Amino acid sequence: MKKSANSPNLKSVFANVVETRERKALYDTFIIDSVTSTSEVDTDVTKEFRGSFNKWIGEYDQIAHQFGFIETLQRLRNLEIAILMYRSMVSPTITIGEMKLNRHGSEKSYAFVRAPFFAPDNVKNEIRVYMGTIEELKKPIEELRRDSKFLDECEQLVIKAMKERLTEHLKRMTK
């Protein structure tokens, strides 16, 4: 399992673009952060999406610096979401948690993995994947947090869930 030196900054630039339209440094900072945070990473995810990522960055930069950009805000918003999702996938920082749920009068503890992930409809900038009940996993949460095989599986499932969300978003972008 890889650890990123810094979790990606998952703040959106265009959420309040009308108020910040004159502050071009914000666009440039977003582009620089996106390239810098992913440039030294070489994974299956980067091999699969690096070309698309570079195209998104190039298109984003070009649009943000031309006249008439208010008309293109929706496209920029969609590109930004794709870029932020990609940045989250490149080197996810995962944490393992436990949640107790009471169902049908019986309380069970569930293990889940979460990682920073931007999606406009999320309340928090994170994604969660439930790994199963603690009983099914046959180890207490403290042991699972130290189990490198389990952590690798968690990372792969989080990346899979992120890819699914990105793929859904890309389909909406092309409509």
Number of C-alpha atoms within 10 A of each C-alpha: 16 13 10 15 9 9 16 22 17 20 13 15 16 18 12 9 14 10 9 14 16 9 10 11 11 14 18 15 12 22 18 12 15 21 16 11 19 20 12 8 15 12 14 10 16 19 12 10 16 18 10 15 21 14 13 19 18 12 14 21 16 11 16 18 12 9 8 10 15 14 9 11 17 13 15 21 19 19 21 22 21 23 25 24 21 25 25 26 28 24 26 23 21 23 15 20 17 17 12 12 12 9 8 6 7 7 10 13 17 19 22 19 20 19 23 23 26 28 20 13 7 10 8 11 16 16 20 19 18 17 19 12 17 19 12 11 14 10 13 13 18 11 11 18 16 11 12 12 11 16 18 14 13 22 24 15 17 24 22 15 16 24 17 12 17 20 13 11 17 15 9 10 14 7 5
